[in-house]
């Protein structure tokens, strides 16, 4: 599993925000690599940069 961050416009908040995804890579029976999103915690507008970094570190350890 790995952690990705995406920047998008949030219509709900009316501004550009970051949101994070936890993804998993796997191979099918033919050996092709695929990814699937395991968790999308949604937009986190009230967190500062340091708090987001701490969350990312906690998820990847």
PQR file of N, CA, C, O and H, with PARSE charges and radii, in Angstrom:
ATOM      1  N   UNK A   1       0.837  -1.175   0.000 -0.4000 1.5000
ATOM      2  CA  UNK A   1       0.000   0.000   0.000 -0.0000 2.0000
ATOM      3  C   UNK A   1       0.881   1.237   0.000  0.5500 1.7000
ATOM      4  O   UNK A   1       2.015   1.225   0.480 -0.5500 1.4000
ATOM      5  N   UNK A   2       0.330   2.287  -0.545 -0.4000 1.5000
ATOM      6  CA  UNK A   2       1.041   3.553  -0.547 -0.0000 2.0000
ATOM      7  C   UNK A   2       0.046   4.698  -0.470  0.5500 1.7000
ATOM      8  O   UNK A   2      -1.160   4.523  -0.645 -0.5500 1.4000
ATOM      9  H   UNK A   2      -0.591   2.296  -0.935  0.4000 1.0000
ATOM     10  N   UNK A   3       0.587   5.858  -0.207 -0.4000 1.5000
ATOM     11  CA  UNK A   3      -0.193   7.043   0.093 -0.0000 2.0000
ATOM     12  C   UNK A   3       0.016   8.049  -1.027  0.5500 1.7000
ATOM     13  O   UNK A   3       1.161   8.326  -1.387 -0.5500 1.4000
ATOM     14  H   UNK A   3       1.566   6.000  -0.066  0.4000 1.0000
ATOM     15  N   UNK A   4      -1.055   8.608  -1.592 -0.4000 1.5000
ATOM     16  CA  UNK A   4      -0.925   9.650  -2.602 -0.0000 2.0000
ATOM     17  C   UNK A   4      -1.726  10.876  -2.188  0.5500 1.7000
ATOM     18  O   UNK A   4      -2.705  10.777  -1.448 -0.5500 1.4000
ATOM     19  H   UNK A   4      -1.984   8.384  -1.300  0.4000 1.0000
ATOM     20  N   UNK A   5      -1.298  12.017  -2.674 -0.4000 1.5000
ATOM     21  CA  UNK A   5      -1.989  13.263  -2.395 -0.0000 2.0000
ATOM     22  C   UNK A   5      -2.387  13.899  -3.715  0.5500 1.7000
ATOM     23  O   UNK A   5      -1.589  13.934  -4.651 -0.5500 1.4000
ATOM     24  H   UNK A   5      -0.503  12.097  -3.275  0.4000 1.0000
ATOM     25  N   UNK A   6      -3.606  14.401  -3.800 -0.4000 1.5000
ATOM     26  CA  UNK A   6      -4.141  14.992  -5.019 -0.0000 2.0000
ATOM     27  C   UNK A   6      -4.640  16.393  -4.685  0.5500 1.7000
ATOM     28  O   UNK A   6      -5.224  16.617  -3.624 -0.5500 1.4000
ATOM     29  H   UNK A   6      -4.255  14.372  -3.040  0.4000 1.0000
ATOM     30  N   UNK A   7      -4.406  17.329  -5.595 -0.4000 1.5000
ATOM     31  CA  UNK A   7      -4.905  18.685  -5.424 -0.0000 2.0000
ATOM     32  C   UNK A   7      -6.053  18.898  -6.400  0.5500 1.7000
ATOM     33  O   UNK A   7      -5.899  18.703  -7.606 -0.5500 1.4000
ATOM     34  H   UNK A   7      -3.931  17.147  -6.456  0.4000 1.0000
ATOM     35  N   UNK A   8      -7.206  19.298  -5.871 -0.4000 1.5000
ATOM     36  CA  UNK A   8      -8.380  19.528  -6.708 -0.0000 2.0000
ATOM     37  C   UNK A   8      -9.189  20.693  -6.165  0.5500 1.7000
ATOM     38  O   UNK A   8      -9.033  21.095  -5.012 -0.5500 1.4000
ATOM     39  H   UNK A   8      -7.332  19.456  -4.892  0.4000 1.0000
ATOM     40  N   UNK A   9     -10.048  21.223  -7.009 -0.4000 1.5000
ATOM     41  CA  UNK A   9     -10.979  22.254  -6.580 -0.0000 2.0000
ATOM     42  C   UNK A   9     -12.135  21.588  -5.853  0.5500 1.7000
ATOM     43  O   UNK A   9     -12.741  20.649  -6.369 -0.5500 1.4000
ATOM     44  H   UNK A   9     -10.175  20.897  -7.946  0.4000 1.0000
ATOM     45  N   UNK A  10     -12.440  22.070  -4.660 -0.4000 1.5000
ATOM     46  CA  UNK A  10     -13.547  21.538  -3.876 -0.0000 2.0000
ATOM     47  C   UNK A  10     -14.756  22.455  -4.041  0.5500 1.7000
ATOM     48  O   UNK A  10     -14.743  23.579  -3.539 -0.5500 1.4000
ATOM     49  H   UNK A  10     -11.948  22.833  -4.241  0.4000 1.0000
ATOM     50  N   UNK A  11     -15.798  21.999  -4.732 -0.4000 1.5000
ATOM     51  CA  UNK A  11     -16.986  22.837  -4.891 -0.0000 2.0000
ATOM     52  C   UNK A  11     -17.670  23.122  -3.552  0.5500 1.7000
ATOM     53  O   UNK A  11     -18.281  24.175  -3.366 -0.5500 1.4000
ATOM     54  H   UNK A  11     -15.809  21.086  -5.139  0.4000 1.0000
ATOM     55  N   UNK A  12     -17.558  22.183  -2.638 -0.4000 1.5000
ATOM     56  CA  UNK A  12     -18.181  22.343  -1.328 -0.0000 2.0000
ATOM     57  C   UNK A  12     -17.552  23.492  -0.538  0.5500 1.7000
ATOM     58  O   UNK A  12     -18.244  24.245   0.147 -0.5500 1.4000
ATOM     59  H   UNK A  12     -17.062  21.328  -2.789  0.4000 1.0000
ATOM     60  N   UNK A  13     -16.209  23.614  -0.649 -0.4000 1.5000
ATOM     61  CA  UNK A  13     -15.492  24.637   0.100 -0.0000 2.0000
ATOM     62  C   UNK A  13     -15.168  25.865  -0.753  0.5500 1.7000
ATOM     63  O   UNK A  13     -14.782  26.904  -0.218 -0.5500 1.4000
ATOM     64  H   UNK A  13     -15.646  23.003  -1.206  0.4000 1.0000
ATOM     65  N   UNK A  14     -15.323  25.751  -2.074 -0.4000 1.5000
ATOM     66  CA  UNK A  14     -15.088  26.870  -2.966 -0.0000 2.0000
ATOM     67  C   UNK A  14     -13.637  27.254  -3.147  0.5500 1.7000
ATOM     68  O   UNK A  14     -13.343  28.406  -3.466 -0.5500 1.4000
ATOM     69  H   UNK A  14     -15.637  24.906  -2.508  0.4000 1.0000
ATOM     70  N   UNK A  15     -12.718  26.316  -2.950 -0.4000 1.5000
ATOM     71  CA  UNK A  15     -11.292  26.603  -3.123 -0.0000 2.0000
ATOM     72  C   UNK A  15     -10.543  25.319  -3.454  0.5500 1.7000
ATOM     73  O   UNK A  15     -11.100  24.222  -3.400 -0.5500 1.4000
ATOM     74  H   UNK A  15     -12.957  25.380  -2.691  0.4000 1.0000
ATOM     75  N   UNK A  16      -9.271  25.479  -3.796 -0.4000 1.5000
ATOM     76  CA  UNK A  16      -8.421  24.334  -4.109 -0.0000 2.0000
ATOM     77  C   UNK A  16      -7.936  23.714  -2.805  0.5500 1.7000
ATOM     78  O   UNK A  16      -7.401  24.405  -1.937 -0.5500 1.4000
ATOM     79  H   UNK A  16      -8.819  26.370  -3.839  0.4000 1.0000
ATOM     80  N   UNK A  17      -8.129  22.402  -2.677 -0.4000 1.5000
ATOM     81  CA  UNK A  17      -7.726  21.674  -1.468 -0.0000 2.0000
ATOM     82  C   UNK A  17      -6.992  20.404  -1.853  0.5500 1.7000
ATOM     83  O   UNK A  17      -7.113  19.906  -2.972 -0.5500 1.4000
ATOM     84  H   UNK A  17      -8.563  21.841  -3.381  0.4000 1.0000
ATOM     85  N   UNK A  18      -6.232  19.895  -0.903 -0.4000 1.5000
ATOM     86  CA  UNK A  18      -5.562  18.607  -1.071 -0.0000 2.0000
ATOM     87  C   UNK A  18      -6.431  17.523  -0.448  0.5500 1.7000
ATOM     88  O   UNK A  18      -7.051  17.731   0.594 -0.5500 1.4000
ATOM     89  H   UNK A  18      -6.134  20.299   0.007  0.4000 1.0000
ATOM     90  N   UNK A  19      -6.467  16.378  -1.092 -0.4000 1.5000
ATOM     91  CA  UNK A  19      -7.048  15.223  -0.431 -0.0000 2.0000
ATOM     92  C   UNK A  19      -6.154  14.030  -0.703  0.5500 1.7000
ATOM     93  O   UNK A  19      -5.403  14.001  -1.678 -0.5500 1.4000
ATOM     94  H   UNK A  19      -5.963  16.209  -1.939  0.4000 1.0000
ATOM     95  N   UNK A  20      -6.247  13.078   0.151 -0.4000 1.5000
ATOM     96  CA  UNK A  20      -5.315  11.963   0.136 -0.0000 2.0000
ATOM     97  C   UNK A  20      -6.036  10.654  -0.133  0.5500 1.7000
ATOM     98  O   UNK A  20      -7.219  10.492   0.164 -0.5500 1.4000
ATOM     99  H   UNK A  20      -6.857  13.101   0.943  0.4000 1.0000
ATOM    100  N   UNK A  21      -5.281   9.729  -0.704 -0.4000 1.5000
ATOM    101  CA  UNK A  21      -5.804   8.390  -0.992 -0.0000 2.0000
ATOM    102  C   UNK A  21      -4.794   7.355  -0.520  0.5500 1.7000
ATOM    103  O   UNK A  21      -3.584   7.569  -0.594 -0.5500 1.4000
ATOM    104  H   UNK A  21      -4.319   9.860  -0.945  0.4000 1.0000
ATOM    105  N   UNK A  22      -5.297   6.256  -0.045 -0.4000 1.5000
ATOM    106  CA  UNK A  22      -4.451   5.103   0.246 -0.0000 2.0000
ATOM    107  C   UNK A  22      -4.744   4.087  -0.848  0.5500 1.7000
ATOM    108  O   UNK A  22      -5.884   3.655  -1.020 -0.5500 1.4000
ATOM    109  H   UNK A  22      -6.280   6.083   0.015  0.4000 1.0000
ATOM    110  N   UNK A  23      -3.695   3.708  -1.592 -0.4000 1.5000
ATOM    111  CA  UNK A  23      -3.853   2.804  -2.726 -0.0000 2.0000
ATOM    112  C   UNK A  23      -3.086   1.511  -2.494  0.5500 1.7000
ATOM    113  O   UNK A  23      -2.157   1.446  -1.689 -0.5500 1.4000
ATOM    114  H   UNK A  23      -2.769   4.059  -1.453  0.4000 1.0000
ATOM    115  N   UNK A  24      -3.499   0.502  -3.214 -0.4000 1.5000
ATOM    116  CA  UNK A  24      -2.834  -0.796  -3.151 -0.0000 2.0000
ATOM    117  C   UNK A  24      -2.541  -1.251  -4.574  0.5500 1.7000
ATOM    118  O   UNK A  24      -3.395  -1.134  -5.453 -0.5500 1.4000
ATOM    119  H   UNK A  24      -4.254   0.554  -3.868  0.4000 1.0000
ATOM    120  N   UNK A  25      -1.353  -1.762  -4.801 -0.4000 1.5000
ATOM    121  CA  UNK A  25      -0.994  -2.344  -6.096 -0.0000 2.0000
ATOM    122  C   UNK A  25      -1.093  -3.856  -5.998  0.5500 1.7000
ATOM    123  O   UNK A  25      -0.782  -4.449  -4.965 -0.5500 1.4000
ATOM    124  H   UNK A  25      -0.659  -1.857  -4.087  0.4000 1.0000
ATOM    125  N   UNK A  26      -1.532  -4.473  -7.091 -0.4000 1.5000
ATOM    126  CA  UNK A  26      -1.619  -5.929  -7.114 -0.0000 2.0000
ATOM    127  C   UNK A  26      -1.510  -6.419  -8.552  0.5500 1.7000
ATOM    128  O   UNK A  26      -1.667  -5.637  -9.490 -0.5500 1.4000
ATOM    129  H   UNK A  26      -1.785  -3.992  -7.930  0.4000 1.0000
ATOM    130  N   UNK A  27      -1.249  -7.679  -8.724 -0.4000 1.5000
ATOM    131  CA  UNK A  27      -1.177  -8.299 -10.055 -0.0000 2.0000
ATOM    132  C   UNK A  27      -2.346  -9.257 -10.229  0.5500 1.7000
ATOM    133  O   UNK A  27      -2.737  -9.967  -9.302 -0.5500 1.4000
ATOM    134  H   UNK A  27      -1.121  -8.314  -7.963  0.4000 1.0000
ATOM    135  N   UNK A  28      -2.892  -9.257 -11.438 -0.4000 1.5000
ATOM    136  CA  UNK A  28      -3.960 -10.208 -11.741 -0.0000 2.0000
ATOM    137  C   UNK A  28      -3.347 -11.550 -12.145  0.5500 1.7000
ATOM    138  O   UNK A  28      -2.127 -11.710 -12.113 -0.5500 1.4000
ATOM    139  H   UNK A  28      -2.574  -8.680 -12.190  0.4000 1.0000
ATOM    140  N   UNK A  29      -4.173 -12.494 -12.516 -0.4000 1.5000
ATOM    141  CA  UNK A  29      -3.674 -13.839 -12.838 -0.0000 2.0000
ATOM    142  C   UNK A  29      -2.778 -13.850 -14.071  0.5500 1.7000
ATOM    143  O   UNK A  29      -1.984 -14.774 -14.251 -0.5500 1.4000
ATOM    144  H   UNK A  29      -5.164 -12.364 -12.542  0.4000 1.0000
ATOM    145  N   UNK A  30      -2.897 -12.831 -14.924 -0.4000 1.5000
ATOM    146  CA  UNK A  30      -2.042 -12.739 -16.109 -0.0000 2.0000
ATOM    147  C   UNK A  30      -0.750 -11.966 -15.835  0.5500 1.7000
ATOM    148  O   UNK A  30       0.091 -11.822 -16.723 -0.5500 1.4000
ATOM    149  H   UNK A  30      -3.542 -12.081 -14.778  0.4000 1.0000
ATOM    150  N   UNK A  31      -0.596 -11.474 -14.613 -0.4000 1.5000
ATOM    151  CA  UNK A  31       0.619 -10.775 -14.241 -0.0000 2.0000
ATOM    152  C   UNK A  31       0.584  -9.270 -14.472  0.5500 1.7000
ATOM    153  O   UNK A  31       1.586  -8.592 -14.246 -0.5500 1.4000
ATOM    154  H   UNK A  31      -1.279 -11.592 -13.892  0.4000 1.0000
ATOM    155  N   UNK A  32      -0.555  -8.734 -14.920 -0.4000 1.5000
ATOM    156  CA  UNK A  32      -0.663  -7.288 -15.139 -0.0000 2.0000
ATOM    157  C   UNK A  32      -0.842  -6.566 -13.808  0.5500 1.7000
ATOM    158  O   UNK A  32      -1.545  -7.041 -12.916 -0.5500 1.4000
ATOM    159  H   UNK A  32      -1.369  -9.285 -15.104  0.4000 1.0000
ATOM    160  N   UNK A  33      -0.194  -5.414 -13.693 -0.4000 1.5000
ATOM    161  CA  UNK A  33      -0.263  -4.628 -12.464 -0.0000 2.0000
ATOM    162  C   UNK A  33      -1.496  -3.731 -12.502  0.5500 1.7000
ATOM    163  O   UNK A  33      -1.771  -3.073 -13.505 -0.5500 1.4000
ATOM    164  H   UNK A  33       0.378  -5.029 -14.417  0.4000 1.0000
ATOM    165  N   UNK A  34      -2.224  -3.717 -11.402 -0.4000 1.5000
ATOM    166  CA  UNK A  34      -3.404  -2.863 -11.232 -0.0000 2.0000
ATOM    167  C   UNK A  34      -3.281  -2.151  -9.891  0.5500 1.7000
ATOM    168  O   UNK A  34      -2.518  -2.570  -9.020 -0.5500 1.4000
ATOM    169  H   UNK A  34      -2.000  -4.252 -10.587  0.4000 1.0000
ATOM    170  N   UNK A  35      -4.038  -1.072  -9.738 -0.4000 1.5000
ATOM    171  CA  UNK A  35      -4.117  -0.398  -8.446 -0.0000 2.0000
ATOM    172  C   UNK A  35      -5.578  -0.229  -8.077  0.5500 1.7000
ATOM    173  O   UNK A  35      -6.446  -0.120  -8.943 -0.5500 1.4000
ATOM    174  H   UNK A  35      -4.657  -0.732 -10.446  0.4000 1.0000
ATOM    175  N   UNK A  36      -5.828  -0.210  -6.804 -0.4000 1.5000
ATOM    176  CA  UNK A  36      -7.178   0.072  -6.319 -0.0000 2.0000
ATOM    177  C   UNK A  36      -7.073   1.004  -5.125  0.5500 1.7000
ATOM    178  O   UNK A  36      -6.132   0.930  -4.335 -0.5500 1.4000
ATOM    179  H   UNK A  36      -5.122  -0.298  -6.101  0.4000 1.0000
ATOM    180  N   UNK A  37      -8.059   1.883  -5.011 -0.4000 1.5000
ATOM    181  CA  UNK A  37      -8.105   2.821  -3.899 -0.0000 2.0000
ATOM    182  C   UNK A  37      -8.720   2.105  -2.710  0.5500 1.7000
ATOM    183  O   UNK A  37      -9.837   1.595  -2.785 -0.5500 1.4000
ATOM    184  H   UNK A  37      -8.824   1.943  -5.653  0.4000 1.0000
ATOM    185  N   UNK A  38      -7.976   2.074  -1.612 -0.4000 1.5000
ATOM    186  CA  UNK A  38      -8.455   1.405  -0.411 -0.0000 2.0000
ATOM    187  C   UNK A  38      -9.227   2.361   0.491  0.5500 1.7000
ATOM    188  O   UNK A  38     -10.191   1.965   1.146 -0.5500 1.4000
ATOM    189  H   UNK A  38      -7.068   2.488  -1.552  0.4000 1.0000
ATOM    190  N   UNK A  39      -8.794   3.640   0.523 -0.4000 1.5000
ATOM    191  CA  UNK A  39      -9.432   4.620   1.394 -0.0000 2.0000
ATOM    192  C   UNK A  39      -9.205   6.012   0.834  0.5500 1.7000
ATOM    193  O   UNK A  39      -8.095   6.352   0.426 -0.5500 1.4000
ATOM    194  H   UNK A  39      -8.011   3.962  -0.009  0.4000 1.0000
ATOM    195  N   UNK A  40     -10.253   6.813   0.817 -0.4000 1.5000
ATOM    196  CA  UNK A  40     -10.161   8.229   0.465 -0.0000 2.0000
ATOM    197  C   UNK A  40     -10.783   9.009   1.606  0.5500 1.7000
ATOM    198  O   UNK A  40     -12.007   9.106   1.694 -0.5500 1.4000
ATOM    199  H   UNK A  40     -11.155   6.537   1.149  0.4000 1.0000
ATOM    200  N   UNK A  41      -9.953   9.572   2.487 -0.4000 1.5000
ATOM    201  CA  UNK A  41     -10.497  10.284   3.649 -0.0000 2.0000
ATOM    202  C   UNK A  41     -11.204  11.586   3.305  0.5500 1.7000
ATOM    203  O   UNK A  41     -11.744  12.233   4.203 -0.5500 1.4000
ATOM    204  H   UNK A  41      -8.959   9.494   2.415  0.4000 1.0000
ATOM    205  N   UNK A  42     -11.223  12.001   2.026 -0.4000 1.5000
ATOM    206  CA  UNK A  42     -11.907  13.211   1.563 -0.0000 2.0000
ATOM    207  C   UNK A  42     -11.051  14.436   1.848  0.5500 1.7000
ATOM    208  O   UNK A  42      -9.899  14.318   2.265 -0.5500 1.4000
ATOM    209  H   UNK A  42     -10.784  11.476   1.297  0.4000 1.0000
ATOM    210  N   UNK A  43     -11.609  15.582   1.626 -0.4000 1.5000
ATOM    211  CA  UNK A  43     -10.889  16.830   1.853 -0.0000 2.0000
ATOM    212  C   UNK A  43     -10.688  17.040   3.352  0.5500 1.7000
ATOM    213  O   UNK A  43     -11.562  16.725   4.160 -0.5500 1.4000
ATOM    214  H   UNK A  43     -12.545  15.678   1.287  0.4000 1.0000
ATOM    215  N   UNK A  44      -9.541  17.568   3.701 -0.4000 1.5000
ATOM    216  CA  UNK A  44      -9.215  17.848   5.100 -0.0000 2.0000
ATOM    217  C   UNK A  44      -8.853  19.330   5.227  0.5500 1.7000
ATOM    218  O   UNK A  44      -7.688  19.660   5.450 -0.5500 1.4000
ATOM    219  H   UNK A  44      -8.831  17.823   3.045  0.4000 1.0000
ATOM    220  N   UNK A  45      -9.836  20.228   5.087 -0.4000 1.5000
ATOM    221  CA  UNK A  45      -9.527  21.658   5.011 -0.0000 2.0000
ATOM    222  C   UNK A  45      -9.029  22.269   6.315  0.5500 1.7000
ATOM    223  O   UNK A  45      -8.371  23.309   6.282 -0.5500 1.4000
ATOM    224  H   UNK A  45     -10.783  19.960   4.905  0.4000 1.0000
ATOM    225  N   UNK A  46      -9.317  21.666   7.445 -0.4000 1.5000
ATOM    226  CA  UNK A  46      -8.959  22.265   8.729 -0.0000 2.0000
ATOM    227  C   UNK A  46      -7.579  21.863   9.240  0.5500 1.7000
ATOM    228  O   UNK A  46      -7.151  22.323  10.298 -0.5500 1.4000
ATOM    229  H   UNK A  46      -9.851  20.821   7.472  0.4000 1.0000
ATOM    230  N   UNK A  47      -6.880  21.004   8.492 -0.4000 1.5000
ATOM    231  CA  UNK A  47      -5.561  20.551   8.936 -0.0000 2.0000
ATOM    232  C   UNK A  47      -4.466  21.433   8.356  0.5500 1.7000
ATOM    233  O   UNK A  47      -4.557  21.890   7.216 -0.5500 1.4000
ATOM    234  H   UNK A  47      -7.228  20.630   7.633  0.4000 1.0000
ATOM    235  N   UNK A  48      -3.430  21.664   9.156 -0.4000 1.5000
ATOM    236  CA  UNK A  48      -2.272  22.399   8.655 -0.0000 2.0000
ATOM    237  C   UNK A  48      -1.311  21.398   8.001  0.5500 1.7000
ATOM    238  O   UNK A  48      -1.508  20.186   8.097 -0.5500 1.4000
ATOM    239  H   UNK A  48      -3.356  21.293  10.081  0.4000 1.0000
ATOM    240  N   UNK A  49      -0.287  21.906   7.346 -0.4000 1.5000
ATOM    241  CA  UNK A  49       0.663  21.051   6.625 -0.0000 2.0000
ATOM    242  C   UNK A  49       1.353  20.048   7.544  0.5500 1.7000
ATOM    243  O   UNK A  49       1.535  18.890   7.167 -0.5500 1.4000
ATOM    244  H   UNK A  49      -0.127  22.890   7.268  0.4000 1.0000
ATOM    245  N   UNK A  50       1.738  20.474   8.739 -0.4000 1.5000
ATOM    246  CA  UNK A  50       2.423  19.567   9.667 -0.0000 2.0000
ATOM    247  C   UNK A  50       1.534  18.400  10.075  0.5500 1.7000
ATOM    248  O   UNK A  50       2.011  17.273  10.212 -0.5500 1.4000
ATOM    249  H   UNK A  50       1.590  21.415   9.045  0.4000 1.0000
ATOM    250  N   UNK A  51       0.250  18.661  10.267 -0.4000 1.5000
ATOM    251  CA  UNK A  51      -0.678  17.590  10.653 -0.0000 2.0000
ATOM    252  C   UNK A  51      -0.874  16.602   9.509  0.5500 1.7000
ATOM    253  O   UNK A  51      -0.983  15.400   9.750 -0.5500 1.4000
ATOM    254  H   UNK A  51      -0.137  19.576  10.155  0.4000 1.0000
ATOM    255  N   UNK A  52      -0.921  17.084   8.276 -0.4000 1.5000
ATOM    256  CA  UNK A  52      -1.063  16.198   7.126 -0.0000 2.0000
ATOM    257  C   UNK A  52       0.177  15.317   6.988  0.5500 1.7000
ATOM    258  O   UNK A  52       0.060  14.128   6.691 -0.5500 1.4000
ATOM    259  H   UNK A  52      -0.832  18.061   8.081  0.4000 1.0000
ATOM    260  N   UNK A  53       1.363  15.889   7.201 -0.4000 1.5000
ATOM    261  CA  UNK A  53       2.608  15.114   7.140 -0.0000 2.0000
ATOM    262  C   UNK A  53       2.606  14.026   8.206  0.5500 1.7000
ATOM    263  O   UNK A  53       3.026  12.902   7.932 -0.5500 1.4000
ATOM    264  H   UNK A  53       1.457  16.855   7.443  0.4000 1.0000
ATOM    265  N   UNK A  54       2.147  14.332   9.407 -0.4000 1.5000
ATOM    266  CA  UNK A  54       2.082  13.336  10.478 -0.0000 2.0000
ATOM    267  C   UNK A  54       1.121  12.208  10.122  0.5500 1.7000
ATOM    268  O   UNK A  54       1.409  11.046  10.408 -0.5500 1.4000
ATOM    269  H   UNK A  54       1.805  15.245   9.630  0.4000 1.0000
ATOM    270  N   UNK A  55       0.007  12.521   9.516 -0.4000 1.5000
ATOM    271  CA  UNK A  55      -0.953  11.489   9.094 -0.0000 2.0000
ATOM    272  C   UNK A  55      -0.317  10.590   8.047  0.5500 1.7000
ATOM    273  O   UNK A  55      -0.433   9.367   8.127 -0.5500 1.4000
ATOM    274  H   UNK A  55      -0.226  13.465   9.283  0.4000 1.0000
ATOM    275  N   UNK A  56       0.358  11.186   7.061 -0.4000 1.5000
ATOM    276  CA  UNK A  56       1.007  10.396   6.013 -0.0000 2.0000
ATOM    277  C   UNK A  56       2.051   9.454   6.599  0.5500 1.7000
ATOM    278  O   UNK A  56       2.130   8.287   6.216 -0.5500 1.4000
ATOM    279  H   UNK A  56       0.452  12.179   6.996  0.4000 1.0000
ATOM    280  N   UNK A  57       2.848   9.966   7.526 -0.4000 1.5000
ATOM    281  CA  UNK A  57       3.874   9.121   8.152 -0.0000 2.0000
ATOM    282  C   UNK A  57       3.236   7.980   8.938  0.5500 1.7000
ATOM    283  O   UNK A  57       3.726   6.851   8.903 -0.5500 1.4000
ATOM    284  H   UNK A  57       2.784  10.914   7.837  0.4000 1.0000
ATOM    285  N   UNK A  58       2.161   8.265   9.634 -0.4000 1.5000
ATOM    286  CA  UNK A  58       1.481   7.225  10.397 -0.0000 2.0000
ATOM    287  C   UNK A  58       0.895   6.148   9.524  0.5500 1.7000
ATOM    288  O   UNK A  58       0.857   4.984   9.924 -0.5500 1.4000
ATOM    289  H   UNK A  58       1.763   9.182   9.662  0.4000 1.0000
ATOM    290  N   UNK A  59       0.436   6.505   8.338 -0.4000 1.5000
ATOM    291  CA  UNK A  59      -0.166   5.521   7.441 -0.0000 2.0000
ATOM    292  C   UNK A  59       0.868   4.682   6.702  0.5500 1.7000
ATOM    293  O   UNK A  59       0.577   3.552   6.310 -0.5500 1.4000
ATOM    294  H   UNK A  59       0.467   7.450   8.013  0.4000 1.0000
ATOM    295  N   UNK A  60       2.058   5.212   6.509 -0.4000 1.5000
ATOM    296  CA  UNK A  60       3.058   4.468   5.738 -0.0000 2.0000
ATOM    297  C   UNK A  60       4.008   3.650   6.591  0.5500 1.7000
ATOM    298  O   UNK A  60       4.837   2.914   6.056 -0.5500 1.4000
ATOM    299  H   UNK A  60       2.294   6.130   6.827  0.4000 1.0000
ATOM    300  N   UNK A  61       3.906   3.765   7.912 -0.4000 1.5000
ATOM    301  CA  UNK A  61       4.800   2.984   8.784 -0.0000 2.0000
ATOM    302  C   UNK A  61       4.208   1.626   9.041  0.5500 1.7000
ATOM    303  O   UNK A  61       4.805   0.817   9.751 -0.5500 1.4000
ATOM    304  H   UNK A  61       3.233   4.363   8.346  0.4000 1.0000
TER
END
